[in-house]
Amino acid sequence: MYLDPQTALENLTEEAQLPNPVKVRDMLLHARLKPDESLELNRLFIEYQQQFGVLQNLGKRLLQEIAARPIRA
């Protein structure tokens, strides 16, 4: 949990808590998969990549809104 929205926004831009799709893709490329497994995992990866981007954008918008407001003491 982040106390400072600006720091959370910077961390979200650099690295999310969910595994970055690039790292997931690397894991897929290094896994020993059968052709049918490869197709299925690639389908799941594409879905993951899309949802990851959507969630990252929503989180960024939310944090921008919070960061733009004064902090209560």
PyMOL commands that place a pseudoatom at each C-alpha (Angstrom):
pseudoatom trace, name=CA, resn=MET, resi=1, chain=A, elem=C, hetatm=0, pos=[0.000, 0.000, 0.000]
pseudoatom trace, name=CA, resn=TYR, resi=2, chain=A, elem=C, hetatm=0, pos=[1.335, 3.380, -0.999]
pseudoatom trace, name=CA, resn=LEU, resi=3, chain=A, elem=C, hetatm=0, pos=[1.053, 6.426, 1.241]
pseudoatom trace, name=CA, resn=ASP, resi=4, chain=A, elem=C, hetatm=0, pos=[1.998, 8.929, -1.451]
pseudoatom trace, name=CA, resn=PRO, resi=5, chain=A, elem=C, hetatm=0, pos=[-0.118, 8.863, -4.630]
pseudoatom trace, name=CA, resn=GLN, resi=6, chain=A, elem=C, hetatm=0, pos=[2.671, 10.462, -6.681]
pseudoatom trace, name=CA, resn=THR, resi=7, chain=A, elem=C, hetatm=0, pos=[5.077, 7.678, -5.682]
pseudoatom trace, name=CA, resn=ALA, resi=8, chain=A, elem=C, hetatm=0, pos=[2.414, 5.081, -6.481]
pseudoatom trace, name=CA, resn=LEU, resi=9, chain=A, elem=C, hetatm=0, pos=[1.883, 6.710, -9.867]
pseudoatom trace, name=CA, resn=GLU, resi=10, chain=A, elem=C, hetatm=0, pos=[5.610, 6.602, -10.600]
pseudoatom trace, name=CA, resn=ASN, resi=11, chain=A, elem=C, hetatm=0, pos=[5.811, 2.965, -9.470]
pseudoatom trace, name=CA, resn=LEU, resi=12, chain=A, elem=C, hetatm=0, pos=[2.812, 2.055, -11.588]
pseudoatom trace, name=CA, resn=THR, resi=13, chain=A, elem=C, hetatm=0, pos=[4.490, 3.606, -14.617]
pseudoatom trace, name=CA, resn=GLU, resi=14, chain=A, elem=C, hetatm=0, pos=[7.739, 1.737, -13.972]
pseudoatom trace, name=CA, resn=GLU, resi=15, chain=A, elem=C, hetatm=0, pos=[6.512, -1.622, -12.698]
pseudoatom trace, name=CA, resn=ALA, resi=16, chain=A, elem=C, hetatm=0, pos=[3.135, -2.869, -11.572]
pseudoatom trace, name=CA, resn=GLN, resi=17, chain=A, elem=C, hetatm=0, pos=[2.668, -5.471, -8.869]
pseudoatom trace, name=CA, resn=LEU, resi=18, chain=A, elem=C, hetatm=0, pos=[1.284, -7.876, -11.419]
pseudoatom trace, name=CA, resn=PRO, resi=19, chain=A, elem=C, hetatm=0, pos=[4.014, -9.481, -13.502]
pseudoatom trace, name=CA, resn=ASN, resi=20, chain=A, elem=C, hetatm=0, pos=[4.826, -7.274, -16.443]
pseudoatom trace, name=CA, resn=PRO, resi=21, chain=A, elem=C, hetatm=0, pos=[3.606, -8.835, -19.714]
pseudoatom trace, name=CA, resn=VAL, resi=22, chain=A, elem=C, hetatm=0, pos=[7.164, -8.718, -21.095]
pseudoatom trace, name=CA, resn=LYS, resi=23, chain=A, elem=C, hetatm=0, pos=[8.327, -10.895, -18.201]
pseudoatom trace, name=CA, resn=VAL, resi=24, chain=A, elem=C, hetatm=0, pos=[5.374, -13.220, -18.679]
pseudoatom trace, name=CA, resn=ARG, resi=25, chain=A, elem=C, hetatm=0, pos=[6.196, -13.477, -22.406]
pseudoatom trace, name=CA, resn=ASP, resi=26, chain=A, elem=C, hetatm=0, pos=[9.806, -14.336, -21.527]
pseudoatom trace, name=CA, resn=MET, resi=27, chain=A, elem=C, hetatm=0, pos=[8.564, -17.079, -19.209]
pseudoatom trace, name=CA, resn=LEU, resi=28, chain=A, elem=C, hetatm=0, pos=[6.385, -18.450, -22.000]
pseudoatom trace, name=CA, resn=LEU, resi=29, chain=A, elem=C, hetatm=0, pos=[9.262, -18.399, -24.469]
pseudoatom trace, name=CA, resn=HIS, resi=30, chain=A, elem=C, hetatm=0, pos=[11.501, -20.330, -22.073]
pseudoatom trace, name=CA, resn=ALA, resi=31, chain=A, elem=C, hetatm=0, pos=[8.876, -22.914, -21.097]
pseudoatom trace, name=CA, resn=ARG, resi=32, chain=A, elem=C, hetatm=0, pos=[8.883, -26.303, -22.760]
pseudoatom trace, name=CA, resn=LEU, resi=33, chain=A, elem=C, hetatm=0, pos=[5.389, -26.465, -24.159]
pseudoatom trace, name=CA, resn=LYS, resi=34, chain=A, elem=C, hetatm=0, pos=[3.606, -28.829, -26.469]
pseudoatom trace, name=CA, resn=PRO, resi=35, chain=A, elem=C, hetatm=0, pos=[2.014, -27.153, -29.520]
pseudoatom trace, name=CA, resn=ASP, resi=36, chain=A, elem=C, hetatm=0, pos=[-1.502, -27.264, -28.061]
pseudoatom trace, name=CA, resn=GLU, resi=37, chain=A, elem=C, hetatm=0, pos=[-0.264, -25.918, -24.727]
pseudoatom trace, name=CA, resn=SER, resi=38, chain=A, elem=C, hetatm=0, pos=[1.587, -23.151, -26.522]
pseudoatom trace, name=CA, resn=LEU, resi=39, chain=A, elem=C, hetatm=0, pos=[-1.532, -22.066, -28.408]
pseudoatom trace, name=CA, resn=GLU, resi=40, chain=A, elem=C, hetatm=0, pos=[-3.674, -22.037, -25.266]
pseudoatom trace, name=CA, resn=LEU, resi=41, chain=A, elem=C, hetatm=0, pos=[-1.112, -20.180, -23.168]
pseudoatom trace, name=CA, resn=ASN, resi=42, chain=A, elem=C, hetatm=0, pos=[-0.572, -17.673, -25.954]
pseudoatom trace, name=CA, resn=ARG, resi=43, chain=A, elem=C, hetatm=0, pos=[-4.327, -17.025, -26.021]
pseudoatom trace, name=CA, resn=LEU, resi=44, chain=A, elem=C, hetatm=0, pos=[-4.313, -16.511, -22.245]
pseudoatom trace, name=CA, resn=PHE, resi=45, chain=A, elem=C, hetatm=0, pos=[-1.246, -14.272, -22.517]
pseudoatom trace, name=CA, resn=ILE, resi=46, chain=A, elem=C, hetatm=0, pos=[-2.951, -12.016, -25.079]
pseudoatom trace, name=CA, resn=GLU, resi=47, chain=A, elem=C, hetatm=0, pos=[-5.948, -11.701, -22.755]
pseudoatom trace, name=CA, resn=TYR, resi=48, chain=A, elem=C, hetatm=0, pos=[-3.627, -10.975, -19.809]
pseudoatom trace, name=CA, resn=GLN, resi=49, chain=A, elem=C, hetatm=0, pos=[-1.735, -8.358, -21.793]
pseudoatom trace, name=CA, resn=GLN, resi=50, chain=A, elem=C, hetatm=0, pos=[-4.954, -6.581, -22.761]
pseudoatom trace, name=CA, resn=GLN, resi=51, chain=A, elem=C, hetatm=0, pos=[-6.333, -6.606, -19.222]
pseudoatom trace, name=CA, resn=PHE, resi=52, chain=A, elem=C, hetatm=0, pos=[-2.983, -5.528, -17.789]
pseudoatom trace, name=CA, resn=GLY, resi=53, chain=A, elem=C, hetatm=0, pos=[-2.996, -2.445, -20.009]
pseudoatom trace, name=CA, resn=VAL, resi=54, chain=A, elem=C, hetatm=0, pos=[-6.599, -1.600, -19.116]
pseudoatom trace, name=CA, resn=LEU, resi=55, chain=A, elem=C, hetatm=0, pos=[-5.931, -1.917, -15.381]
pseudoatom trace, name=CA, resn=GLN, resi=56, chain=A, elem=C, hetatm=0, pos=[-2.724, 0.077, -15.616]
pseudoatom trace, name=CA, resn=ASN, resi=57, chain=A, elem=C, hetatm=0, pos=[-4.544, 2.920, -17.390]
pseudoatom trace, name=CA, resn=LEU, resi=58, chain=A, elem=C, hetatm=0, pos=[-7.392, 2.899, -14.846]
pseudoatom trace, name=CA, resn=GLY, resi=59, chain=A, elem=C, hetatm=0, pos=[-4.923, 2.912, -11.961]
pseudoatom trace, name=CA, resn=LYS, resi=60, chain=A, elem=C, hetatm=0, pos=[-2.991, 5.769, -13.532]
pseudoatom trace, name=CA, resn=ARG, resi=61, chain=A, elem=C, hetatm=0, pos=[-6.139, 7.866, -13.978]
pseudoatom trace, name=CA, resn=LEU, resi=62, chain=A, elem=C, hetatm=0, pos=[-7.218, 7.191, -10.409]
pseudoatom trace, name=CA, resn=LEU, resi=63, chain=A, elem=C, hetatm=0, pos=[-3.811, 8.070, -8.958]
pseudoatom trace, name=CA, resn=GLN, resi=64, chain=A, elem=C, hetatm=0, pos=[-3.603, 11.244, -11.073]
pseudoatom trace, name=CA, resn=GLU, resi=65, chain=A, elem=C, hetatm=0, pos=[-6.943, 12.391, -9.654]
pseudoatom trace, name=CA, resn=ILE, resi=66, chain=A, elem=C, hetatm=0, pos=[-5.903, 11.638, -6.075]
pseudoatom trace, name=CA, resn=ALA, resi=67, chain=A, elem=C, hetatm=0, pos=[-2.477, 13.252, -6.517]
pseudoatom trace, name=CA, resn=ALA, resi=68, chain=A, elem=C, hetatm=0, pos=[-4.068, 16.447, -7.870]
pseudoatom trace, name=CA, resn=ARG, resi=69, chain=A, elem=C, hetatm=0, pos=[-5.978, 17.016, -4.626]
pseudoatom trace, name=CA, resn=PRO, resi=70, chain=A, elem=C, hetatm=0, pos=[-4.639, 18.453, -1.380]
pseudoatom trace, name=CA, resn=ILE, resi=71, chain=A, elem=C, hetatm=0, pos=[-3.811, 15.978, 1.373]
pseudoatom trace, name=CA, resn=ARG, resi=72, chain=A, elem=C, hetatm=0, pos=[-5.741, 16.261, 4.634]
pseudoatom trace, name=CA, resn=ALA, resi=73, chain=A, elem=C, hetatm=0, pos=[-3.642, 16.425, 7.766]
for i in range(1, 73): cmd.bond("trace and resi %d" % i, "trace and resi %d" % (i + 1))
show_as sticks, trace
zoom trace
